[in-house]
């Protein structure tokens, strides 16, 4: 693996510690994996907590019950906002108001 994505398994209350450690790496994304019984509400709360503490980061949740292109396991994905915006511009992705809606 080329260290572009860092994978970790969450335990209660470890998210901010994982994010703090990840910020000191060259990794492009952090994926925090959760147990299958993790609720969407929990994932949403984690993303809110991360974005409140680390204003330069974007946090997204994914849950298998949401179907479509969601992950097979509950997880939170964290990326640098500026880098994410630059990558989106490179591929011609334009955000719409629907992309930014609160879940």
Biopython code that builds the backbone (N, CA, C, O; Angstrom):
import numpy as np
from Bio.PDB.StructureBuilder import StructureBuilder

atoms = [
    (1, "UNK", "N", (0.847, -1.188, 0.000)),
    (1, "UNK", "CA", (0.000, 0.000, 0.000)),
    (1, "UNK", "C", (0.883, 1.240, 0.000)),
    (1, "UNK", "O", (1.965, 1.241, 0.588)),
    (2, "UNK", "N", (0.425, 2.276, -0.651)),
    (2, "UNK", "CA", (1.241, 3.476, -0.801)),
    (2, "UNK", "C", (0.969, 4.531, 0.273)),
    (2, "UNK", "O", (1.400, 5.675, 0.129)),
    (3, "UNK", "N", (0.279, 4.175, 1.320)),
    (3, "UNK", "CA", (0.007, 5.075, 2.451)),
    (3, "UNK", "C", (-0.852, 6.278, 2.080)),
    (3, "UNK", "O", (-0.812, 7.290, 2.780)),
    (4, "UNK", "N", (-1.622, 6.198, 1.007)),
    (4, "UNK", "CA", (-2.482, 7.308, 0.630)),
    (4, "UNK", "C", (-3.715, 7.363, 1.514)),
    (4, "UNK", "O", (-4.269, 8.440, 1.737)),
    (5, "UNK", "N", (-4.155, 6.213, 2.021)),
    (5, "UNK", "CA", (-5.305, 6.161, 2.918)),
    (5, "UNK", "C", (-4.887, 5.416, 4.183)),
    (5, "UNK", "O", (-4.317, 4.327, 4.114)),
    (6, "UNK", "N", (-5.173, 6.008, 5.325)),
    (6, "UNK", "CA", (-4.895, 5.376, 6.610)),
    (6, "UNK", "C", (-6.176, 4.743, 7.118)),
    (6, "UNK", "O", (-7.204, 5.415, 7.209)),
    (7, "UNK", "N", (-6.130, 3.452, 7.451)),
    (7, "UNK", "CA", (-7.279, 2.719, 7.971)),
    (7, "UNK", "C", (-7.084, 2.440, 9.453)),
    (7, "UNK", "O", (-6.022, 1.975, 9.864)),
    (8, "UNK", "N", (-8.104, 2.721, 10.256)),
    (8, "UNK", "CA", (-8.072, 2.392, 11.678)),
    (8, "UNK", "C", (-9.439, 1.862, 12.098)),
    (8, "UNK", "O", (-10.449, 2.169, 11.466)),
    (9, "UNK", "N", (-9.470, 1.076, 13.151)),
    (9, "UNK", "CA", (-10.726, 0.580, 13.717)),
    (9, "UNK", "C", (-11.029, 1.368, 14.982)),
    (9, "UNK", "O", (-10.203, 1.452, 15.892)),
    (10, "UNK", "N", (-12.211, 1.934, 15.025)),
    (10, "UNK", "CA", (-12.602, 2.791, 16.141)),
    (10, "UNK", "C", (-12.908, 1.983, 17.392)),
    (10, "UNK", "O", (-13.424, 0.867, 17.334)),
    (11, "UNK", "N", (-12.578, 2.578, 18.504)),
    (11, "UNK", "CA", (-13.090, 2.125, 19.797)),
    (11, "UNK", "C", (-13.668, 3.380, 20.446)),
    (11, "UNK", "O", (-13.389, 4.490, 19.993)),
    (12, "UNK", "N", (-14.437, 3.227, 21.458)),
    (12, "UNK", "CA", (-15.185, 4.343, 22.037)),
    (12, "UNK", "C", (-14.278, 5.532, 22.363)),
    (12, "UNK", "O", (-13.328, 5.419, 23.138)),
    (13, "UNK", "N", (-14.598, 6.669, 21.752)),
    (13, "UNK", "CA", (-13.905, 7.906, 22.073)),
    (13, "UNK", "C", (-12.536, 8.100, 21.450)),
    (13, "UNK", "O", (-11.796, 8.980, 21.889)),
    (14, "UNK", "N", (-12.169, 7.320, 20.449)),
    (14, "UNK", "CA", (-10.818, 7.420, 19.880)),
    (14, "UNK", "C", (-10.722, 8.313, 18.652)),
    (14, "UNK", "O", (-9.621, 8.569, 18.166)),
    (15, "UNK", "N", (-11.847, 8.790, 18.141)),
    (15, "UNK", "CA", (-11.840, 9.483, 16.854)),
    (15, "UNK", "C", (-10.915, 10.694, 16.822)),
    (15, "UNK", "O", (-10.109, 10.817, 15.899)),
    (16, "UNK", "N", (-11.006, 11.576, 17.788)),
    (16, "UNK", "CA", (-10.179, 12.778, 17.767)),
    (16, "UNK", "C", (-8.700, 12.451, 17.921)),
    (16, "UNK", "O", (-7.851, 13.154, 17.371)),
    (17, "UNK", "N", (-8.384, 11.404, 18.655)),
    (17, "UNK", "CA", (-6.986, 10.965, 18.769)),
    (17, "UNK", "C", (-6.477, 10.459, 17.427)),
    (17, "UNK", "O", (-5.357, 10.771, 17.026)),
    (18, "UNK", "N", (-7.303, 9.674, 16.731)),
    (18, "UNK", "CA", (-6.917, 9.189, 15.407)),
    (18, "UNK", "C", (-6.698, 10.354, 14.447)),
    (18, "UNK", "O", (-5.726, 10.365, 13.693)),
    (19, "UNK", "N", (-7.591, 11.326, 14.474)),
    (19, "UNK", "CA", (-7.487, 12.470, 13.573)),
    (19, "UNK", "C", (-6.228, 13.277, 13.889)),
    (19, "UNK", "O", (-5.514, 13.688, 12.974)),
    (20, "UNK", "N", (-5.953, 13.504, 15.154)),
    (20, "UNK", "CA", (-4.755, 14.258, 15.546)),
    (20, "UNK", "C", (-3.492, 13.565, 15.044)),
    (20, "UNK", "O", (-2.594, 14.217, 14.512)),
    (21, "UNK", "N", (-3.423, 12.271, 15.209)),
    (21, "UNK", "CA", (-2.266, 11.521, 14.720)),
    (21, "UNK", "C", (-2.177, 11.532, 13.209)),
    (21, "UNK", "O", (-1.092, 11.680, 12.645)),
    (22, "UNK", "N", (-3.318, 11.375, 12.551)),
    (22, "UNK", "CA", (-3.348, 11.351, 11.090)),
    (22, "UNK", "C", (-2.896, 12.679, 10.494)),
    (22, "UNK", "O", (-2.251, 12.697, 9.446)),
    (23, "UNK", "N", (-3.226, 13.787, 11.146)),
    (23, "UNK", "CA", (-2.842, 15.111, 10.644)),
    (23, "UNK", "C", (-1.325, 15.256, 10.519)),
    (23, "UNK", "O", (-0.851, 16.088, 9.744)),
    (24, "UNK", "N", (-0.573, 14.479, 11.252)),
    (24, "UNK", "CA", (0.885, 14.557, 11.221)),
    (24, "UNK", "C", (1.499, 13.643, 10.152)),
    (24, "UNK", "O", (2.722, 13.512, 10.083)),
    (25, "UNK", "N", (0.664, 13.011, 9.321)),
    (25, "UNK", "CA", (1.161, 12.107, 8.288)),
    (25, "UNK", "C", (1.027, 12.737, 6.908)),
    (25, "UNK", "O", (0.501, 13.841, 6.766)),
    (26, "UNK", "N", (1.502, 12.032, 5.906)),
    (26, "UNK", "CA", (1.348, 12.447, 4.511)),
    (26, "UNK", "C", (0.171, 11.744, 3.846)),
    (26, "UNK", "O", (-0.031, 11.879, 2.639)),
    (27, "UNK", "N", (-0.593, 11.008, 4.613)),
    (27, "UNK", "CA", (-1.735, 10.265, 4.092)),
    (27, "UNK", "C", (-2.781, 11.224, 3.542)),
    (27, "UNK", "O", (-2.968, 12.317, 4.077)),
    (28, "UNK", "N", (-3.463, 10.819, 2.477)),
    (28, "UNK", "CA", (-4.460, 11.666, 1.828)),
    (28, "UNK", "C", (-5.837, 11.561, 2.456)),
    (28, "UNK", "O", (-6.658, 12.464, 2.291)),
    (29, "UNK", "N", (-6.108, 10.483, 3.170)),
    (29, "UNK", "CA", (-7.423, 10.302, 3.801)),
    (29, "UNK", "C", (-7.286, 9.377, 5.005)),
    (29, "UNK", "O", (-6.397, 8.528, 5.073)),
    (30, "UNK", "N", (-8.187, 9.572, 5.937)),
    (30, "UNK", "CA", (-8.293, 8.707, 7.111)),
    (30, "UNK", "C", (-9.643, 8.020, 7.048)),
    (30, "UNK", "O", (-10.668, 8.689, 6.914)),
    (31, "UNK", "N", (-9.666, 6.713, 7.140)),
    (31, "UNK", "CA", (-10.908, 5.954, 7.173)),
    (31, "UNK", "C", (-11.000, 5.268, 8.532)),
    (31, "UNK", "O", (-10.174, 4.423, 8.875)),
    (32, "UNK", "N", (-12.016, 5.648, 9.293)),
    (32, "UNK", "CA", (-12.244, 5.058, 10.617)),
    (32, "UNK", "C", (-13.376, 4.062, 10.475)),
    (32, "UNK", "O", (-14.507, 4.437, 10.166)),
    (33, "UNK", "N", (-13.074, 2.803, 10.698)),
    (33, "UNK", "CA", (-14.051, 1.721, 10.562)),
    (33, "UNK", "C", (-14.752, 1.473, 11.896)),
    (33, "UNK", "O", (-14.126, 1.481, 12.955)),
    (34, "UNK", "N", (-16.070, 1.253, 11.819)),
    (34, "UNK", "CA", (-16.886, 1.014, 13.008)),
    (34, "UNK", "C", (-17.527, -0.365, 12.950)),
    (34, "UNK", "O", (-17.622, -0.958, 11.876)),
    (35, "UNK", "N", (-17.972, -0.886, 14.103)),
    (35, "UNK", "CA", (-18.689, -2.159, 14.111)),
    (35, "UNK", "C", (-19.983, -2.061, 13.300)),
    (35, "UNK", "O", (-20.532, -0.972, 13.132)),
    (36, "UNK", "N", (-20.462, -3.182, 12.807)),
    (36, "UNK", "CA", (-21.648, -3.218, 11.951)),
    (36, "UNK", "C", (-22.892, -2.666, 12.644)),
    (36, "UNK", "O", (-23.791, -2.173, 11.963)),
    (37, "UNK", "N", (-22.973, -2.732, 13.963)),
    (37, "UNK", "CA", (-24.166, -2.252, 14.659)),
    (37, "UNK", "C", (-24.124, -0.746, 14.969)),
    (37, "UNK", "O", (-24.975, -0.242, 15.703)),
    (38, "UNK", "N", (-23.145, -0.035, 14.418)),
    (38, "UNK", "CA", (-23.045, 1.403, 14.636)),
    (38, "UNK", "C", (-24.151, 2.118, 13.869)),
    (38, "UNK", "O", (-24.398, 1.827, 12.698)),
    (39, "UNK", "N", (-24.810, 3.052, 14.538)),
    (39, "UNK", "CA", (-25.925, 3.774, 13.913)),
    (39, "UNK", "C", (-25.422, 4.931, 13.042)),
    (39, "UNK", "O", (-24.308, 5.427, 13.210)),
    (40, "UNK", "N", (-26.270, 5.333, 12.123)),
    (40, "UNK", "CA", (-25.985, 6.502, 11.296)),
    (40, "UNK", "C", (-25.866, 7.737, 12.181)),
    (40, "UNK", "O", (-25.030, 8.605, 11.927)),
    (41, "UNK", "N", (-26.689, 7.820, 13.209)),
    (41, "UNK", "CA", (-26.643, 8.959, 14.125)),
    (41, "UNK", "C", (-25.277, 9.089, 14.794)),
    (41, "UNK", "O", (-24.768, 10.197, 14.964)),
    (42, "UNK", "N", (-24.691, 7.970, 15.169)),
    (42, "UNK", "CA", (-23.360, 7.972, 15.780)),
    (42, "UNK", "C", (-22.330, 8.487, 14.782)),
    (42, "UNK", "O", (-21.495, 9.323, 15.126)),
    (43, "UNK", "N", (-22.384, 7.994, 13.552)),
    (43, "UNK", "CA", (-21.430, 8.421, 12.532)),
    (43, "UNK", "C", (-21.568, 9.918, 12.252)),
    (43, "UNK", "O", (-20.572, 10.630, 12.127)),
    (44, "UNK", "N", (-22.796, 10.376, 12.159)),
    (44, "UNK", "CA", (-23.052, 11.794, 11.926)),
    (44, "UNK", "C", (-22.474, 12.633, 13.072)),
    (44, "UNK", "O", (-21.849, 13.665, 12.830)),
    (45, "UNK", "N", (-22.680, 12.195, 14.302)),
    (45, "UNK", "CA", (-22.147, 12.920, 15.466)),
    (45, "UNK", "C", (-20.625, 12.976, 15.422)),
    (45, "UNK", "O", (-20.033, 13.998, 15.771)),
    (46, "UNK", "N", (-19.994, 11.901, 15.003)),
    (46, "UNK", "CA", (-18.538, 11.879, 14.903)),
    (46, "UNK", "C", (-18.059, 12.882, 13.859)),
    (46, "UNK", "O", (-17.106, 13.623, 14.104)),
    (47, "UNK", "N", (-18.714, 12.914, 12.689)),
    (47, "UNK", "CA", (-18.292, 13.867, 11.653)),
    (47, "UNK", "C", (-18.441, 15.301, 12.143)),
    (47, "UNK", "O", (-17.584, 16.143, 11.876)),
    (48, "UNK", "N", (-19.518, 15.581, 12.855)),
    (48, "UNK", "CA", (-19.732, 16.925, 13.399)),
    (48, "UNK", "C", (-18.633, 17.281, 14.405)),
    (48, "UNK", "O", (-18.122, 18.401, 14.397)),
    (49, "UNK", "N", (-18.274, 16.338, 15.262)),
    (49, "UNK", "CA", (-17.243, 16.566, 16.279)),
    (49, "UNK", "C", (-15.887, 16.840, 15.620)),
    (49, "UNK", "O", (-15.158, 17.740, 16.037)),
    (50, "UNK", "N", (-15.559, 16.062, 14.598)),
    (50, "UNK", "CA", (-14.280, 16.246, 13.904)),
    (50, "UNK", "C", (-14.235, 17.608, 13.226)),
    (50, "UNK", "O", (-13.255, 18.339, 13.370)),
    (51, "UNK", "N", (-15.289, 17.956, 12.488)),
    (51, "UNK", "CA", (-15.284, 19.226, 11.765)),
    (51, "UNK", "C", (-15.330, 20.439, 12.701)),
    (51, "UNK", "O", (-14.845, 21.513, 12.346)),
    (52, "UNK", "N", (-15.908, 20.273, 13.887)),
    (52, "UNK", "CA", (-15.925, 21.368, 14.857)),
    (52, "UNK", "C", (-14.531, 21.619, 15.433)),
    (52, "UNK", "O", (-14.163, 22.767, 15.684)),
    (53, "UNK", "N", (-13.773, 20.580, 15.637)),
    (53, "UNK", "CA", (-12.434, 20.718, 16.224)),
    (53, "UNK", "C", (-11.376, 21.036, 15.177)),
    (53, "UNK", "O", (-10.454, 21.808, 15.439)),
    (54, "UNK", "N", (-11.503, 20.449, 14.002)),
    (54, "UNK", "CA", (-10.507, 20.610, 12.938)),
    (54, "UNK", "C", (-11.172, 21.302, 11.745)),
    (54, "UNK", "O", (-11.690, 20.642, 10.845)),
    (55, "UNK", "N", (-11.150, 22.616, 11.750)),
    (55, "UNK", "CA", (-11.872, 23.396, 10.754)),
    (55, "UNK", "C", (-11.332, 23.212, 9.335)),
    (55, "UNK", "O", (-12.044, 23.475, 8.365)),
    (56, "UNK", "N", (-10.102, 22.770, 9.208)),
    (56, "UNK", "CA", (-9.499, 22.580, 7.881)),
    (56, "UNK", "C", (-9.801, 21.208, 7.280)),
    (56, "UNK", "O", (-9.350, 20.897, 6.177)),
    (57, "UNK", "N", (-10.562, 20.393, 8.004)),
    (57, "UNK", "CA", (-10.860, 19.040, 7.529)),
    (57, "UNK", "C", (-12.325, 18.884, 7.149)),
    (57, "UNK", "O", (-13.196, 19.579, 7.671)),
    (58, "UNK", "N", (-12.579, 17.957, 6.228)),
    (58, "UNK", "CA", (-13.935, 17.557, 5.860)),
    (58, "UNK", "C", (-14.109, 16.116, 6.321)),
    (58, "UNK", "O", (-13.252, 15.269, 6.069)),
    (59, "UNK", "N", (-15.213, 15.844, 6.992)),
    (59, "UNK", "CA", (-15.493, 14.493, 7.474)),
    (59, "UNK", "C", (-16.819, 14.027, 6.872)),
    (59, "UNK", "O", (-17.799, 14.771, 6.850)),
    (60, "UNK", "N", (-16.834, 12.797, 6.391)),
    (60, "UNK", "CA", (-18.009, 12.203, 5.762)),
    (60, "UNK", "C", (-18.300, 10.869, 6.417)),
    (60, "UNK", "O", (-17.378, 10.160, 6.819)),
    (61, "UNK", "N", (-19.567, 10.521, 6.527)),
    (61, "UNK", "CA", (-19.909, 9.198, 7.049)),
    (61, "UNK", "C", (-20.466, 8.358, 5.917)),
    (61, "UNK", "O", (-20.990, 8.878, 4.932)),
    (62, "UNK", "N", (-20.341, 7.045, 6.076)),
    (62, "UNK", "CA", (-20.887, 6.104, 5.108)),
    (62, "UNK", "C", (-21.415, 4.904, 5.876)),
    (62, "UNK", "O", (-20.768, 4.411, 6.800)),
    (63, "UNK", "N", (-22.600, 4.437, 5.485)),
    (63, "UNK", "CA", (-23.236, 3.326, 6.194)),
    (63, "UNK", "C", (-23.880, 2.389, 5.166)),
    (63, "UNK", "O", (-24.537, 2.855, 4.234)),
    (64, "UNK", "N", (-23.701, 1.086, 5.326)),
    (64, "UNK", "CA", (-24.217, 0.137, 4.328)),
    (64, "UNK", "C", (-25.730, 0.184, 4.133)),
    (64, "UNK", "O", (-26.215, -0.172, 3.059)),
    (65, "UNK", "N", (-26.479, 0.608, 5.131)),
    (65, "UNK", "CA", (-27.935, 0.643, 4.970)),
    (65, "UNK", "C", (-28.381, 1.745, 4.016)),
    (65, "UNK", "O", (-29.534, 1.763, 3.586)),
    (66, "UNK", "N", (-27.486, 2.657, 3.685)),
    (66, "UNK", "CA", (-27.816, 3.748, 2.777)),
    (66, "UNK", "C", (-27.731, 3.338, 1.309)),
    (66, "UNK", "O", (-28.136, 4.097, 0.428)),
    (67, "UNK", "N", (-27.199, 2.130, 1.040)),
    (67, "UNK", "CA", (-27.163, 1.618, -0.330)),
    (67, "UNK", "C", (-26.271, 2.417, -1.251)),
    (67, "UNK", "O", (-25.269, 2.995, -0.829)),
    (68, "UNK", "N", (-26.657, 2.440, -2.540)),
    (68, "UNK", "CA", (-25.917, 3.136, -3.594)),
    (68, "UNK", "C", (-24.425, 2.852, -3.510)),
    (68, "UNK", "O", (-24.010, 1.695, -3.571)),
    (69, "UNK", "N", (-23.629, 3.881, -3.372)),
    (69, "UNK", "CA", (-22.176, 3.726, -3.377)),
    (69, "UNK", "C", (-21.575, 3.840, -1.972)),
    (69, "UNK", "O", (-20.411, 4.208, -1.816)),
    (70, "UNK", "N", (-22.362, 3.526, -0.974)),
    (70, "UNK", "CA", (-21.857, 3.570, 0.397)),
    (70, "UNK", "C", (-20.983, 2.356, 0.667)),
    (70, "UNK", "O", (-21.025, 1.362, -0.058)),
    (71, "UNK", "N", (-20.195, 2.460, 1.720)),
    (71, "UNK", "CA", (-19.286, 1.381, 2.078)),
    (71, "UNK", "C", (-20.042, 0.181, 2.639)),
    (71, "UNK", "O", (-21.194, 0.299, 3.058)),
    (72, "UNK", "N", (-19.389, -0.959, 2.642)),
    (72, "UNK", "CA", (-19.989, -2.198, 3.158)),
    (72, "UNK", "C", (-19.973, -2.256, 4.674)),
    (72, "UNK", "O", (-20.644, -3.095, 5.274)),
    (73, "UNK", "N", (-19.221, -1.384, 5.285)),
    (73, "UNK", "CA", (-19.145, -1.293, 6.740)),
    (73, "UNK", "C", (-19.356, 0.165, 7.143)),
    (73, "UNK", "O", (-19.043, 1.060, 6.358)),
    (74, "UNK", "N", (-19.876, 0.430, 8.340)),
    (74, "UNK", "CA", (-20.002, 1.809, 8.788)),
    (74, "UNK", "C", (-18.615, 2.441, 8.937)),
    (74, "UNK", "O", (-17.705, 1.828, 9.494)),
    (75, "UNK", "N", (-18.464, 3.653, 8.444)),
    (75, "UNK", "CA", (-17.166, 4.307, 8.586)),
    (75, "UNK", "C", (-17.304, 5.822, 8.486)),
    (75, "UNK", "O", (-18.320, 6.357, 8.043)),
    (76, "UNK", "N", (-16.250, 6.477, 8.912)),
    (76, "UNK", "CA", (-16.093, 7.922, 8.764)),
    (76, "UNK", "C", (-14.817, 8.127, 7.959)),
    (76, "UNK", "O", (-13.795, 7.490, 8.215)),
    (77, "UNK", "N", (-14.894, 9.032, 6.977)),
    (77, "UNK", "CA", (-13.757, 9.329, 6.123)),
    (77, "UNK", "C", (-13.394, 10.797, 6.340)),
    (77, "UNK", "O", (-14.267, 11.665, 6.335)),
    (78, "UNK", "N", (-12.106, 11.069, 6.529)),
    (78, "UNK", "CA", (-11.631, 12.424, 6.816)),
    (78, "UNK", "C", (-10.593, 12.813, 5.767)),
    (78, "UNK", "O", (-9.693, 12.037, 5.445)),
    (79, "UNK", "N", (-10.739, 14.041, 5.237)),
    (79, "UNK", "CA", (-9.794, 14.572, 4.264)),
    (79, "UNK", "C", (-9.585, 16.055, 4.507)),
    (79, "UNK", "O", (-10.421, 16.718, 5.121)),
    (80, "UNK", "N", (-8.465, 16.571, 4.021)),
    (80, "UNK", "CA", (-8.184, 17.990, 4.083)),
    (80, "UNK", "C", (-9.114, 18.712, 3.106)),
    (80, "UNK", "O", (-9.212, 18.314, 1.945)),
    (81, "UNK", "N", (-9.798, 19.768, 3.560)),
    (81, "UNK", "CA", (-10.767, 20.467, 2.716)),
    (81, "UNK", "C", (-10.136, 21.076, 1.469)),
    (81, "UNK", "O", (-10.680, 20.952, 0.371)),
    (82, "UNK", "N", (-9.000, 21.727, 1.633)),
    (82, "UNK", "CA", (-8.361, 22.378, 0.479)),
    (82, "UNK", "C", (-7.942, 21.346, -0.551)),
    (82, "UNK", "O", (-8.184, 21.522, -1.745)),
    (83, "UNK", "N", (-7.326, 20.290, -0.101)),
    (83, "UNK", "CA", (-6.885, 19.245, -1.025)),
    (83, "UNK", "C", (-8.077, 18.587, -1.722)),
    (83, "UNK", "O", (-8.025, 18.304, -2.919)),
    (84, "UNK", "N", (-9.142, 18.348, -0.972)),
    (84, "UNK", "CA", (-10.340, 17.759, -1.550)),
    (84, "UNK", "C", (-10.942, 18.683, -2.612)),
    (84, "UNK", "O", (-11.342, 18.221, -3.680)),
    (85, "UNK", "N", (-11.005, 19.970, -2.326)),
    (85, "UNK", "CA", (-11.526, 20.945, -3.283)),
    (85, "UNK", "C", (-10.666, 20.973, -4.548)),
    (85, "UNK", "O", (-11.191, 20.994, -5.661)),
    (86, "UNK", "N", (-9.349, 20.972, -4.372)),
    (86, "UNK", "CA", (-8.444, 20.973, -5.526)),
    (86, "UNK", "C", (-8.627, 19.715, -6.373)),
    (86, "UNK", "O", (-8.650, 19.799, -7.601)),
    (87, "UNK", "N", (-8.755, 18.570, -5.742)),
    (87, "UNK", "CA", (-8.960, 17.319, -6.483)),
    (87, "UNK", "C", (-10.289, 17.334, -7.232)),
    (87, "UNK", "O", (-10.367, 16.882, -8.375)),
    (88, "UNK", "N", (-11.321, 17.847, -6.595)),
    (88, "UNK", "CA", (-12.621, 17.937, -7.260)),
    (88, "UNK", "C", (-12.552, 18.831, -8.485)),
    (88, "UNK", "O", (-13.154, 18.516, -9.512)),
    (89, "UNK", "N", (-11.832, 19.935, -8.398)),
    (89, "UNK", "CA", (-11.682, 20.833, -9.547)),
    (89, "UNK", "C", (-10.949, 20.136, -10.687)),
    (89, "UNK", "O", (-11.297, 20.311, -11.855)),
    (90, "UNK", "N", (-9.939, 19.348, -10.346)),
    (90, "UNK", "CA", (-9.158, 18.644, -11.361)),
    (90, "UNK", "C", (-10.012, 17.669, -12.169)),
    (90, "UNK", "O", (-9.771, 17.471, -13.359)),
    (91, "UNK", "N", (-11.007, 17.063, -11.526)),
    (91, "UNK", "CA", (-11.839, 16.095, -12.246)),
    (91, "UNK", "C", (-13.137, 16.704, -12.763)),
    (91, "UNK", "O", (-13.962, 16.008, -13.355)),
    (92, "UNK", "N", (-13.317, 18.001, -12.540)),
    (92, "UNK", "CA", (-14.497, 18.684, -13.046)),
    (92, "UNK", "C", (-15.745, 18.474, -12.230)),
    (92, "UNK", "O", (-16.852, 18.660, -12.734)),
    (93, "UNK", "N", (-15.591, 18.089, -10.973)),
    (93, "UNK", "CA", (-16.743, 17.899, -10.085)),
    (93, "UNK", "C", (-17.172, 19.243, -9.523)),
    (93, "UNK", "O", (-16.360, 19.985, -8.972)),
    (94, "UNK", "N", (-18.453, 19.548, -9.666)),
    (94, "UNK", "CA", (-18.988, 20.785, -9.101)),
    (94, "UNK", "C", (-19.969, 20.440, -8.003)),
    (94, "UNK", "O", (-20.878, 19.634, -8.206)),
    (95, "UNK", "N", (-19.791, 21.048, -6.836)),
    (95, "UNK", "CA", (-20.721, 20.827, -5.735)),
    (95, "UNK", "C", (-22.036, 21.520, -6.025)),
    (95, "UNK", "O", (-22.072, 22.620, -6.577)),
    (96, "UNK", "N", (-23.110, 20.860, -5.644)),
    (96, "UNK", "CA", (-24.431, 21.471, -5.747)),
    (96, "UNK", "C", (-24.965, 21.673, -4.346)),
    (96, "UNK", "O", (-24.394, 21.168, -3.380)),
    (97, "UNK", "N", (-26.051, 22.403, -4.231)),
    (97, "UNK", "CA", (-26.629, 22.622, -2.906)),
    (97, "UNK", "C", (-27.053, 21.303, -2.282)),
    (97, "UNK", "O", (-27.058, 21.182, -1.057)),
    (98, "UNK", "N", (-27.410, 20.309, -3.095)),
    (98, "UNK", "CA", (-27.802, 18.997, -2.576)),
    (98, "UNK", "C", (-26.604, 18.285, -1.964)),
    (98, "UNK", "O", (-26.759, 17.561, -0.981)),
    (99, "UNK", "N", (-25.380, 18.482, -2.540)),
    (99, "UNK", "CA", (-24.186, 17.867, -1.990)),
    (99, "UNK", "C", (-23.884, 18.364, -0.589)),
    (99, "UNK", "O", (-23.265, 17.658, 0.207)),
    (100, "UNK", "N", (-24.320, 19.572, -0.288)),
    (100, "UNK", "CA", (-23.983, 20.192, 0.996)),
    (100, "UNK", "C", (-25.117, 20.118, 2.018)),
    (100, "UNK", "O", (-25.003, 20.703, 3.095)),
    (101, "UNK", "N", (-26.188, 19.428, 1.715)),
    (101, "UNK", "CA", (-27.337, 19.402, 2.627)),
    (101, "UNK", "C", (-27.012, 18.631, 3.891)),
    (101, "UNK", "O", (-26.190, 17.715, 3.885)),
    (102, "UNK", "N", (-27.662, 19.011, 4.961)),
    (102, "UNK", "CA", (-27.514, 18.286, 6.226)),
    (102, "UNK", "C", (-28.324, 17.021, 6.139)),
    (102, "UNK", "O", (-29.439, 17.015, 5.617)),
    (103, "UNK", "N", (-27.762, 15.950, 6.651)),
    (103, "UNK", "CA", (-28.465, 14.646, 6.659)),
    (103, "UNK", "C", (-29.433, 14.611, 7.798)),
    (103, "UNK", "O", (-30.126, 13.612, 7.988)),
]
sb = StructureBuilder()
sb.init_structure("model")
sb.init_model(0)
sb.init_chain("A")
sb.init_seg("    ")
for serial, (resi, resn, name, xyz) in enumerate(atoms, 1):
    if name == "N":
        sb.init_residue(resn, " ", resi, " ")
    sb.init_atom(name, np.array(xyz, "f"), 0.0, 1.0, " ", f" {name:<3s}", serial, name[0])
structure = sb.get_structure()
